[in-house]
Amino acid sequence: MLQTLKTYFGYDSFRPLQEDIIRHLMDRKDALVLMPTGGGKSICYQLPALLSEGTAVVVSPLISLMKDQVETLCANGIAAGALNSNNDETENASLRRACMEGKLKLLYISPEKLLVEANYLLRDMHISLFAIDEAHCISQWGGSDILFGRAKATLAVIRHEETATRKGKKKKVVVTKELPFGLAGGESEDLFEALRGLRKQLADQEGLPAYIVLSDKVLHLLSISRPTTIEDFGSISGIGEYKKKKYGKDFVNLIRQFT
C-alpha cells in the first residue's frame, strides 16, 4: 500500500486516519468519511481504487472538481475520466467504451448522469467501489445500497442484483427515485425561494418559461452549495458556460446575501 502511495502520489506516509480508512474499504466495508478541506480524503478512495480490480465510480455534482481530479490523476499516470454534460458525445462515447473494456481505474460522474447510465453503462462495468465525493451529496448510507441526493431533489437508490439464468448469473443495477427527500440543515429554504423569485424575474424579462433559465434541480444545488463566485456558479452540474456568463452575476450576487 505504501509503495502504491509513493509511486502514484509521491507521499512516503499516510496522514492521520487515511490508512485506517483505506484498510476498512479494502475489507469491502462501507465508510462515511468527514475531513476538512485539504485533509486528504480523495486518497482514501483513490488508493483502494488502484489496489482493486475494476473501476471505481466517483459521484460528484461539481464539474470543476471532476476536471481537476481527473487532470491530477492522469498526470500521475492513473487512468481516469469524467462523464458529464460538459463533454461532447464523442468524448462520452469513448469514456463509456473504456469503462466497459476495463481501461479506467476511476470514473467521475455527476448524480444526474449516474441515473441515466445506471442500467446501461454501470450494468456492463466491473465496479470496484462507489464513492460519493462532496458531503452535500450524501443523504444516507447503509448496507449494500448507496443513497445520495439533494434536499427535496433526487434520492437515488443504487443496488446491484444478480439473478440466476440458464447461462449463469445476470447482473443489473436497480435505480429508484423518491420525491421529496429532506436533508436536515443541508439547504436554505429562504435562499431557494429567493432563487426561484430571481429566476422568474429573469424569465419574465426574456419571455421564457422559468425552467429554461435554470431548472428546479439546479436551484436546489445552488441553495445547498451556495457558490459565491461566477466560476463556482458555472461549475454546478446543469449550468454550463452559456448560462454562467448570462446569469452568473445575478445569481451569485443574490447568493452572497445569504452567506
N, C-alpha and C positions, 0 to 999 in steps of 0.2 A: 504494500500500500504506500509506504513512504517513497519507494522508488518511482512509482507512478506519479505521486505528488511532485517529486523533484523533476522528473522528466518533462511533464506537461505544464506545470505551473511554476516551477522554479523555486519552490519552498523546501527547506530542509526539515521542517517540523510543522505540526498542526497547531492551530490556535486553540484556545480553550474550548472544550466541548466538541470540536469538529470530529475528532477521531471516534468518540463515543457515539455520535450521531451516525457517522458513516458505517461503523460496525453494526449498529442497530438496523440500518437499512439493508446492509449486506446479509443480515439474517432474515430478510424478507418480511420485516415488521414495519407497520405504519409509524409515522412520526409527524408531530406538529412542532415546527422549529420557529422560535421567535428570537431574532437577533437584531441589534441596532444596525443602521446603515454602515456598511464597511466592516461588518463583523465576520464576513466570510461564509455566509450561508450558501452561496451558489456552489461552492466547492463541496458542500455536504451532499448535493445530489449529482454534481458533475463527476466527481470521482467514482461513486458507485456505478454511474452510467458507463464509465470507461472499464470498470472491472467486471461488468456483467455482459452476458450475451444479449444481443438485441439492441433496440433503440429506446432511449428514454424520451418520453413525451413531456414537455415542459409547457404548462399553460400560463400565459401572461397576457394581460389586457393592454400592455403598453408596447406599441410597435417600436418606439425608440429604444426601449430596454432590450427587446429581442435583437434588434440590429446590433447594438453594442456588444451583447453577449456572444452572438454568432461571429462577429468580426474578431473578437478576442480569442474565442475557441479555435477558429480556423487559423489565426496567426500562430497559435500554439501547436498546430498540427493535428487538431481534433476535428473530425468530420461532423459538421453541424449545419443546420439550416433553419429558416423561419418561414412558416406557411401563414400568410396573412393577406389582407385585402390590398396592401400596397404593391404586392408583386403582380407582374403581368401573368397571363395564363400559361405562357411558355415556361416561365420560371417555376410556377407552382406544379406544372406537369412534370418537370424534371425532378423536383423535390419528391413528389409522390412516387416516382419510379425508383429513386434512390432509396426511399424508405422501404418499399416492398422488396427491393433487392438486398436489403440489409447493409447498405453502404454508409448510413448515418448513425452516429452514436447518440446524438441529441437532436430532437426536433422541437423547435419552439412554435407554439401555435396559439392563436387568440381563442378565447372562450366561444365566440360565435363560429369560428372556423371549425372548432372541435365538434360542435353539434352537427355541422354539415358533413364532416368527414367520418363520424363515428362508425356508421355501418358500412363504410366503403373502405377508405384508406386504413383505419385502425384495425379493421377486421382482418386485413391481409398483411399486417405487420407483426413482427416478433417484438413485443414491447417488454423492455426490461423493468421499467418503473414509470410511474406518473409523479410529476412534481408540480405543485401549484405555487408559482413564484409571484409574490406580492400578497400581503396579508389581506387586503381588501377584496381579494377574490374568494377568500375562504368563507364558507358558510358552516360547514360541518364535515367531519372526517370520521369514518368508522368502518371496521370490518374490512371486507373486500371491496366495498364501494367507495368511490370518491365523490364527494358532493362539493360543488362550488357554485358561486353565483354572485349576484349583487342584490342589495336590499330592494325588494319589490320589483326585481327584474327577472332574471332567468335562474332557475335552480336545475342543474343537470345531474342526473344520477347515472354514473357510468359503471357498468358491470360486465365482466367477461363471463360468458356462459358457454359451456361445451355440451353438445348433445351427441348421443351415440347414433351412428348411422351404419349401414352395411359396409361402407368403405372405411369406417373408422370414426374419429371424432371430428365434428364440425364446430368451428369457433365462430361466435358472433359477439358483437358489442351492443348492449342494450342501452338506449338513452331515453330517459323520460324527462318531461318538464312539468313543473308545477308553478303556478302563479296565484297570489303573490307570495313572496317569501321575505320576511323582515329580518334584517341583520342589526341587532341592537347596537346603537352607537356608531354604526358604520356610515350612516347617511344623514345629511341635514335636510329635514323635510322643508324647512323655510327656504333653504337655498334651492332645492328642487323646484318649489313653486315659483321662486323668483326667476329661475332659468326658463321655466315654462312661459312666464309672462314676457320675458325678453324675446324668446323665440316667436311668440305670437305677434309681438310688435314688429319684428323684422319681417316675418312672413306677410303681415298685412301691408307693409310698405312696398313689398315686391309683388303683391297679389298672388301669393303662393300658399298651398296648404302648409300648415306648420311642420309636418313631418319631413317635408322636403328640405327645410333649413337644418334641423337636427332631429333624429328620432328620439323617442322616449328612452330607449336603451342607452343612447349616448348621454342624455341628460342625467340619467341615474349614475353613470360612470363619472360624469363631471362633478356631481354632488357628493360623491364619495372621495375621489382622488383630489379634487379642488386644485387644479393646476393654476399657478399664478404667473406663468409666462406664456407667451404665444407659442413658443416651441413645445412646451409641455402640453398645451392645449391640443396642438396638432398631432401629438403622439398618441392620443386616445383613439382606440380602435373605432372606426366608423366615421372619422372626420376627414382625414386626407388633406392634401396640400391646398386644394382649391378652397375648401371651407375654412381652413386655418387662416388663409390670407383674407378671406371675405368677412368672416365673423369673429375671428380670434380676439381682436382688440375689445369688441363689445362684451363678449362673454368673460374674458379674463378680468376686465375692469369690474364687472359685477361680482365675480367670484372673490376678488380681493376684499370686497366689503364684508365677506363672511369669514375671513381668515385672520 
